[in-house]
Amino acid sequence: MLSFNKLVNWYFRRESLPYWCIFLIDCLICILGGIFVCMLFFRLSRTAANIMPIINTLLFYQLFNVIGFRVFHTYAGVIRYSSFIDLKRVAYAMGLGFVIVAILHYFIIFTPETHQYLVPLHLRHIVSIYLVTTILLWTFRIMIKGIYDTVFDTERAKRALIYGVREGGVGLAKNIAAQKPQQFRLFGFITHEDTFTNHYLMGKKVYPVDKDLLKVIKENRINAVLVSPLRNEVFRDNTQLQDMLIEAGVNIYMTEGVQEWDGEDSSKVVNTLKEISIEDLLPRDQIQIDMQSVGNLLRGKKILITGSAGSIGSEMVRQVCLFQPGELMLVDQAETPQHDIRLMMADNYPNVKTSTVVASIANRDRMEGIFSAFRLITCSMPLLINTCL
């Protein structure tokens, strides 16, 4: 695969595929497109019988196409980086060629002296030739760009979603698509705006922020979320979305030093993308914990952890196990996740004596029974959250 990538990279370099080569390919496409249209109108047998006059006619038209190519520099762009601007240049060039041919149509082509060399095509034939040829030239550029992007879209590129639509999200999407080599591979957008959800933006689906988002992340193996520079503050305030992404193991990228953005120059945005940690999302300074003192507090003790099956609770369980507690009592009202925690403890921490109970801490009688039976030293969730951080 590596040698194939090198071969493709060599072939698509400007030195190996110079401007004149692109120019010749465009000319060939124009001739072949014209022959194809003639076959549609005159059928294969009649086209074959008059192939030389048809080619002469198309070469005559090509003289004026070349003028359009030169005026709009259609062959000066790098094909693998073709954009909408390049497609517009092709359309303008072919439009100019058509206007010239249409003007000369009745003055030259229909003269008796030229009938033995040129085919007297009708105006509808000429319109069809230019429409089909323009589409073929567009297709050529889109295919080359698609092949190049596919070959160089390596597995090292992170599978990403963008949080935010409108100018910020679209600008960010355009810029990461133009990166070579690609750092991110876009799979869709995330938004709270109902007017955009379940629609498509730049060919990618816009997903709502709801309980199904976690399923989307897992199905597409998403490992990065890029936050639009215009949605930084909204994202920081949405702790529920943050918890969902952290639980799914998704890396979060936000922009540094971009307070306002007009949507024009997105390069300055993507260059400031930075992977952020949980501490960066906290609305306060990070708290430094004396882990040695925490270890002395927990080592060899009986500890009860409530909400043990949740994303925070399960992480608390793992952190506490590092300090060799004497016994753990894990309480949660979610039966299936609690069973998963039981299996995790058996696999990863078989030396830690663990009891799992399905119960709600709002049930006073049930909790008093648990305390009476085990007479545990309890650790409330807020204390363990601070300890883990």
C-alpha positions in Angstrom: 0.0 0.0 0.0 2.9 2.3 0.8 4.5 1.8 -2.6 1.2 2.5 -4.3 0.8 5.7 -2.3 4.3 6.8 -3.5 3.4 6.0 -7.1 0.2 8.0 -6.9 2.0 10.9 -5.3 4.7 10.9 -8.0 2.1 10.8 -10.7 0.0 13.7 -9.4 3.0 16.0 -8.7 3.1 19.2 -10.8 6.5 18.2 -12.2 5.1 14.8 -13.5 1.8 16.2 -14.7 2.6 19.7 -16.0 0.2 22.2 -17.3 0.5 21.2 -21.0 -0.5 17.7 -20.1 -3.7 18.9 -18.4 -4.3 21.0 -21.4 -4.0 18.1 -23.8 -6.2 15.9 -21.6 -8.9 18.6 -21.7 -8.7 18.9 -25.4 -9.0 15.1 -25.8 -12.1 15.1 -23.5 -13.7 17.8 -25.7 -13.1 15.7 -28.9 -14.4 12.5 -27.3 -17.3 14.3 -25.8 -18.3 15.7 -29.2 -18.0 12.2 -30.8 -20.2 10.8 -28.1 -22.9 13.4 -28.7 -22.8 12.7 -32.4 -23.3 9.0 -31.8 -26.4 9.9 -29.7 -27.9 12.0 -32.5 -26.7 10.2 -35.6 -26.3 6.6 -34.3 -23.1 4.6 -34.4 -23.1 3.6 -38.1 -23.6 7.1 -39.5 -21.1 8.5 -37.1 -18.5 6.0 -38.1 -19.1 6.7 -41.8 -18.5 10.4 -41.3 -15.9 10.2 -38.6 -13.2 12.3 -40.3 -15.5 15.3 -41.0 -16.9 15.0 -37.5 -13.4 15.1 -36.0 -12.5 18.0 -38.3 -15.5 19.9 -37.1 -14.7 19.2 -33.4 -11.1 20.3 -34.0 -12.4 23.5 -35.5 -14.6 24.0 -32.4 -11.5 23.2 -30.2 -9.7 26.3 -31.6 -12.2 28.4 -29.8 -12.3 26.2 -26.7 -8.5 26.8 -26.4 -9.2 30.5 -26.3 -11.5 29.9 -23.3 -8.9 27.7 -21.7 -6.3 30.4 -22.0 -8.5 33.3 -20.9 -9.7 31.5 -17.7 -6.6 29.4 -17.1 -8.4 26.1 -16.7 -5.2 24.1 -17.0 -3.2 26.2 -14.5 -4.8 24.6 -11.4 -3.6 21.6 -9.5 -6.2 19.0 -10.4 -5.9 17.1 -7.1 -6.9 20.3 -5.3 -9.8 21.2 -7.6 -12.5 23.3 -6.0 -15.8 24.9 -7.0 -13.8 27.9 -8.3 -12.0 25.6 -10.7 -15.3 24.1 -11.9 -16.6 27.6 -12.5 -13.5 28.4 -14.6 -14.2 25.4 -16.8 -17.8 26.4 -17.3 -16.8 30.0 -18.2 -14.2 28.7 -20.7 -16.6 26.4 -22.4 -19.3 29.1 -22.4 -16.9 31.5 -24.1 -16.1 28.8 -26.7 -19.8 28.1 -27.3 -20.5 31.8 -27.8 -17.8 32.1 -30.5 -18.9 28.9 -32.2 -22.5 30.0 -32.2 -21.7 33.3 -33.7 -19.7 31.7 -36.5 -22.1 28.9 -36.9 -24.1 30.2 -39.9 -21.2 32.2 -41.5 -18.6 29.5 -41.8 -19.9 26.0 -41.2 -22.9 26.2 -43.4 -21.0 27.5 -46.4 -20.9 25.1 -49.4 -17.1 25.2 -49.6 -16.8 23.7 -46.1 -19.3 20.8 -46.4 -16.7 18.4 -47.7 -14.5 19.0 -44.6 -16.9 19.9 -41.8 -20.3 18.5 -40.7 -23.1 21.1 -40.8 -24.3 20.5 -37.3 -27.5 22.2 -36.1 -27.5 24.6 -33.1 -29.1 22.0 -30.8 -26.2 19.6 -31.6 -23.6 22.3 -30.7 -25.5 23.1 -27.4 -25.5 19.4 -26.5 -21.8 19.0 -27.3 -20.8 21.9 -25.0 -23.1 20.7 -22.2 -21.8 17.2 -22.3 -18.2 18.3 -22.7 -18.4 20.6 -19.7 -19.9 17.8 -17.6 -17.0 15.5 -18.7 -14.4 18.1 -17.8 -16.0 18.5 -14.4 -16.1 14.8 -13.9 -12.5 14.4 -14.8 -11.5 16.9 -12.1 -13.8 15.5 -9.5 -12.6 12.0 -10.1 -8.9 12.9 -9.8 -9.6 14.8 -6.6 -11.7 11.9 -5.3 -9.0 9.3 -6.1 -6.3 11.4 -4.5 -8.3 12.1 -1.4 -9.1 8.4 -1.1 -5.6 7.2 -1.5 -4.2 9.7 1.0 -7.0 9.4 3.5 -5.0 7.1 5.8 -6.2 5.4 8.9 -4.0 7.8 10.9 -6.6 10.5 10.3 -9.0 10.8 13.3 -12.6 10.1 12.6 -14.3 13.3 13.6 -17.6 15.1 14.2 -17.8 18.9 14.3 -19.9 20.6 17.0 -21.6 23.5 15.4 -23.0 24.4 12.0 -23.4 27.7 10.2 -20.2 29.7 9.4 -17.9 28.4 12.1 -18.6 24.7 11.6 -18.6 24.9 7.8 -15.4 26.9 7.7 -13.7 24.4 10.0 -15.0 21.5 7.8 -13.6 23.0 4.6 -10.2 23.6 6.2 -9.7 20.1 7.6 -10.8 18.7 4.2 -8.0 20.7 2.5 -5.3 19.5 4.9 -2.6 17.3 3.5 -1.9 14.9 5.0 -5.3 14.8 6.6 -5.4 15.1 10.4 -9.2 14.6 10.7 -11.7 12.7 8.6 -15.2 14.3 8.8 -18.2 12.1 9.4 -20.8 14.7 10.3 -21.9 17.6 12.4 -23.5 18.0 15.9 -26.0 20.7 16.8 -28.8 21.7 19.2 -30.6 23.6 16.4 -33.7 21.7 15.3 -33.8 23.4 11.9 -30.5 21.6 11.0 -30.8 18.2 12.6 -31.2 15.2 10.3 -30.3 17.3 7.3 -27.1 17.2 5.3 -24.3 19.8 5.3 -21.4 19.5 2.8 -22.6 16.0 2.2 -22.4 15.0 5.9 -25.3 14.4 8.2 -26.2 16.8 11.0 -26.9 14.9 14.2 -28.9 16.2 17.2 -27.5 16.2 20.7 -29.6 13.4 22.2 -29.3 9.9 23.7 -28.8 8.5 20.1 -25.6 10.5 19.7 -23.6 7.9 21.7 -24.8 5.2 19.3 -23.7 7.3 16.3 -20.3 7.7 17.9 -19.8 4.0 18.4 -21.2 2.9 15.0 -18.8 5.3 13.1 -15.9 4.7 15.5 -15.6 8.5 16.2 -12.6 9.4 18.2 -12.5 13.2 17.9 -15.0 16.1 18.2 -13.9 19.5 16.9 -15.7 22.5 18.5 -16.6 25.3 16.2 -14.8 28.6 17.3 -18.2 30.2 17.4 -19.6 27.6 19.8 -16.8 27.4 22.4 -18.7 29.0 25.2 -21.9 27.0 24.5 -19.9 23.8 24.5 -18.2 24.6 27.8 -21.6 25.2 29.5 -23.0 21.8 28.2 -21.6 19.4 30.8 -24.0 16.7 29.7 -22.5 16.6 26.2 -19.0 16.7 27.7 -19.8 13.7 30.0 -21.1 11.8 27.0 -18.0 12.4 24.9 -15.7 11.6 27.8 -17.5 8.4 28.5 -17.2 7.4 24.9 -13.5 8.0 24.9 -13.7 10.8 22.4 -10.9 13.4 22.2 -12.2 17.0 22.2 -10.5 19.7 20.2 -11.1 23.4 20.7 -9.5 26.6 19.3 -7.0 28.7 21.2 -6.8 32.4 20.9 -9.7 32.8 18.5 -12.4 35.0 20.2 -14.1 36.3 17.0 -14.1 35.0 13.5 -15.6 36.4 10.4 -15.6 33.1 8.5 -13.2 34.3 5.8 -9.8 32.9 6.8 -10.4 29.5 8.4 -6.7 28.5 8.3 -6.0 30.5 11.5 -8.7 28.5 13.2 -7.6 25.0 12.3 -4.0 25.9 13.2 -5.1 26.7 16.7 -7.0 23.5 17.3 -5.8 21.9 20.5 -6.8 18.7 22.2 -8.2 19.7 25.6 -8.3 17.7 28.9 -11.0 17.5 31.5 -9.2 20.1 33.5 -9.5 22.6 30.6 -13.3 22.3 30.8 -13.6 23.0 34.5 -14.8 26.5 35.5 -12.1 26.7 38.1 -8.4 26.0 38.5 -7.3 22.4 38.8 -7.1 21.1 42.4 -3.9 19.5 43.3 -4.4 16.4 45.5 -1.9 14.8 47.9 -2.3 11.3 46.5 -0.1 9.8 49.2 -2.5 11.0 51.9 -5.5 9.7 49.9 -3.8 6.3 49.6 -3.2 6.2 53.4 -6.9 7.0 53.9 -8.2 4.2 51.6 -5.6 1.4 51.9 -7.1 -1.6 53.7 -10.4 0.1 54.5 -14.0 -1.0 53.7 -15.4 1.5 51.2 -18.9 2.1 49.8 -19.3 3.8 46.5 -22.7 4.9 45.3 -23.6 5.3 41.6 -20.8 2.8 40.8 -22.2 1.8 37.4 -22.1 5.4 35.9 -19.3 6.9 34.0 -18.0 8.8 37.0 -18.7 6.1 39.5 -17.0 3.4 37.5 -13.9 5.5 37.1 -14.0 6.0 40.9 -14.0 2.3 41.4 -10.9 1.9 39.2 -9.1 4.7 41.0 -9.9 3.4 44.5 -8.7 -0.1 43.5 -5.2 1.3 42.9 -4.9 2.0 46.6 -5.6 -1.6 47.7 -8.8 -1.2 49.7 -9.8 -4.0 52.1 -13.3 -4.4 50.7 -15.6 -2.5 48.3 -19.4 -2.2 48.5 -20.7 -0.9 45.1 -24.3 0.4 45.0 -26.3 1.4 41.9 -29.9 1.2 40.8 -29.0 0.2 37.2 -29.0 -3.6 37.1 -27.3 -4.3 33.8 -24.5 -1.7 34.1 -24.0 -2.9 37.7 -23.5 -6.4 36.3 -20.9 -5.1 33.9 -19.0 -3.5 36.9 -19.2 -6.9 38.6 -17.5 -8.6 35.6 -14.9 -5.8 35.3 -13.9 -6.3 38.9 -13.6 -10.0 38.5 -11.4 -9.6 35.4 -9.2 -6.7 36.4 -9.2 -6.6 40.2 -9.7 -10.2 41.4 -7.7 -9.6 44.6 -10.1 -6.9 45.8 -13.1 -8.3 47.7 -16.2 -6.7 46.2 -19.9 -6.8 46.8 -22.3 -5.3 44.3 -25.8 -4.3 45.3 -28.7 -3.1 43.1 -30.4 -0.4 45.2 -31.5 3.2 45.2 -29.8 5.5 47.7 -33.2 7.3 48.0 -34.5 4.2 49.7 -33.7 5.0 53.3 -34.6 1.6 54.8 -32.6 -0.3 52.2 -29.5 1.9 52.7 -29.7 1.6 56.5 -29.8 -2.2 56.1 -26.6 -2.0 54.0 -24.8 0.2 56.5 -25.9 -2.1 59.4 -24.8 -5.2 57.6 -21.4 -4.0 56.5 -20.6 -1.1 58.9 -18.6 0.5 56.2 -16.4 3.6 56.1 -18.4 5.5 53.4 -17.0 7.8 50.8 -19.6 10.2 49.2 -19.4 10.8 45.5 -18.3 14.5 45.8 -15.3 13.4 47.9 -14.3 10.7 45.4 -14.8 13.0 42.4 -12.3 15.5 44.0 -10.0 12.6 44.8 -10.0 11.3 41.3 -9.3 14.7 39.8 
